[in-house]
């Protein structure tokens, strides 16, 4: 999938991630337990959604999961490369989309 075609999907995904994290943080503040069944169920569904979206857009290297978990939605500014290319910082959804779209099958 072309990077420009990914952008509406990635934008919606990132918006939902922010909303979900905000609500789950609020729930944690009340319960003090982030390992309860509700947390596990909600984050399990989120992880499946992320995995399915990855496959849909052609992200066969699990860059969405990397961008969210390790790169903290771009806040870390970590570097990544595709197919032996030069590593570059990935801070935005546009940069992420370009990285995913440049992968050679």
NORQUI-V528369 format. One record per residue. RES is the residue in one letter. SS is DSSP state (~ for helix, > for strand, _ for the rest). Layout:
RES,SS
RES,SS
This chain:
X,_
X,_
X,~
X,~
X,~
X,~
X,~
X,~
X,~
X,~
X,~
X,~
X,~
X,~
X,~
X,~
X,~
X,~
X,~
X,~
X,~
X,~
X,~
X,~
X,~
X,~
X,~
X,~
X,~
X,~
X,~
X,_
X,_
X,_
X,_
X,_
X,~
X,~
X,~
X,~
X,~
X,~
X,~
X,~
X,~
X,~
X,~
X,~
X,~
X,~
X,~
X,~
X,~
X,~
X,~
X,~
X,~
X,_
X,_
X,_
X,_
X,_
X,~
X,~
X,~
X,~
X,~
X,~
X,~
X,~
X,_
X,~
X,~
X,~
X,_
X,_
X,_
X,_
X,>
X,>
X,_
X,_
X,_
X,_
X,_
X,_
X,_
X,>
X,>
X,_
X,_
X,_
X,~
X,~
X,~
X,~
X,~
X,~
X,~
X,~
X,~
X,_
X,_
X,_
X,_
